[in-house]
C-alpha cells in the first residue's frame, strides 16, 4: 500500500513539472506574440500591452524557476525580520506576485482606454 502512495506522489509531482514545462513554452510563445503586437501599436494601447508583457515575463519566469527548483538547482530563501522569520519566502512567489501586480496595472490601463 505504501508503494502505491509513493508512486502516486511521484507521478503527481512529475505531472506538475510537465505542466510547468508546457506553461513555460506557452509563456514564451505568448511573450513573442505580445512583442510582435507591440511593434504594431503605440500610445496608450502600447503602454497597456507593455505592462501585460512584463506580467507575462514574470509569470513565465516563475514557472521556469519551478522547473529549476525541481531539479534542485535553486535554493529557497528565508527572510528574517526583527519580528522573527515571518515567512518562508521563495523566489517563485515573488515572481508570481510581481506578475500579478503588472497584470492589475495593465487591466487598469486598458480600463482607462474605454473611458
C-alpha positions in Angstrom: 0.0 0.0 0.0 2.8 2.4 0.8 4.5 1.8 -2.6 1.3 2.9 -4.3 1.2 6.1 -2.3 4.8 6.8 -3.1 4.3 6.1 -6.7 1.3 8.3 -6.9 3.1 11.2 -5.2 6.0 10.9 -7.7 3.6 10.8 -10.7 1.7 13.8 -9.4 5.0 15.7 -8.9 6.1 14.7 -12.4 2.8 15.9 -13.8 3.3 19.2 -12.2 6.7 19.6 -13.8 5.3 18.6 -17.2 2.6 21.3 -16.7 5.3 23.8 -15.8 7.3 22.9 -18.9 4.3 23.4 -21.2 3.3 26.5 -19.3 6.8 27.9 -19.8 6.7 27.1 -23.5 3.3 28.7 -23.8 4.5 31.7 -21.9 7.5 32.2 -24.2 5.2 31.9 -27.2 2.8 34.5 -25.7 5.6 36.9 -25.0 6.7 36.6 -28.6 3.1 37.3 -29.8 2.8 40.4 -27.5 6.2 41.7 -28.7 5.0 41.4 -32.3 1.8 43.2 -31.3 3.8 46.0 -29.5 5.7 46.6 -32.7 2.4 47.5 -34.4 0.7 49.6 -31.7 1.7 52.6 -29.7 0.3 55.2 -27.3 -2.0 54.1 -24.5 -2.6 50.7 -26.0 1.1 50.1 -26.3 1.6 51.1 -22.7 -1.1 48.7 -21.6 0.4 45.9 -23.7 3.9 46.6 -22.2 2.5 46.1 -18.7 0.9 42.9 -19.9 4.2 41.8 -21.3 6.0 42.4 -18.0 3.4 40.4 -16.2 3.8 37.5 -18.7 7.6 37.6 -18.4 7.4 37.4 -14.6 4.8 34.6 -14.6 6.8 32.6 -17.2 10.0 33.1 -15.2 8.2 31.8 -12.1 7.2 28.6 -13.9 10.8 28.2 -15.2 12.0 28.7 -11.7 9.8 25.9 -10.5 11.5 23.6 -13.1 14.9 24.6 -11.8 13.8 24.1 -8.2 12.5 20.6 -9.1 16.0 19.9 -10.5 17.4 21.2 -7.2 19.3 24.0 -8.9 17.8 26.9 -6.9 17.8 27.5 -3.2 14.9 28.5 -1.1 15.3 31.8 0.7 14.1 32.6 4.2 13.5 36.2 5.1 14.3 37.1 8.7 12.8 40.3 10.2 13.2 41.9 13.6 9.9 40.1 14.4 11.4 36.7 13.6 11.1 34.6 10.5 7.6 35.5 9.5 7.6 33.7 6.2 9.4 31.1 4.2 9.7 33.1 1.1 10.6 31.7 -2.3 11.7 33.4 -5.5 8.8 31.7 -7.3 6.2 33.5 -5.1 7.9 36.9 -5.6 7.9 36.4 -9.4 4.2 35.3 -9.4 3.1 38.3 -7.2 5.1 40.7 -9.3 3.5 39.3 -12.4 0.0 39.7 -10.9 0.7 43.3 -10.0 1.7 44.0 -13.6 -1.5 42.4 -14.8 -3.5 44.5 -12.5 -1.8 47.7 -13.7 -2.3 46.6 -17.3 -6.0 46.0 -16.6 -6.3 49.5 -15.1 -4.5 50.9 -18.2 -6.9 49.1 -20.5 -9.9 50.3 -18.5 -8.7 53.9 -19.0 -8.9 53.4 -22.7 -12.7 52.8 -22.6 -13.4 56.0 -20.7 
